[in-house]
């Protein structure tokens, strides 16, 4: 998955509210756990492992710190609403 900062251009393209904070998904592998969980390009990651995400750098830092063998809870906005996704945990 590749993410970017939610700037004004991205916000307008995905019709995100001005109050939304996070990192926008700009690329996602269709064979990934994230894709299988329901995350898609254009979704905005708001939290990873219950830690707030305010930028692409936050998403990368928090994502690198999660344990790969345990499920990770992620909250993301997409399609006009926020919802939770569970990734990994094999």
Number of C-alpha atoms within 10 A of each C-alpha: 15 14 22 18 20 22 13 10 9 16 18 12 9 16 13 21 10 9 5 15 21 26 27 28 21 16 13 17 13 12 8 13 16 18 15 15 13 12 26 20 17 23 24 30 29 24 22 22 16 12 15 17 23 17 21 19 15 18 24 16 12 17 15 10 9 13 11 13 9 11 15 17 16 20 23 23 21 19 10 10 9 15 11 17 17 18 20 16 11 7
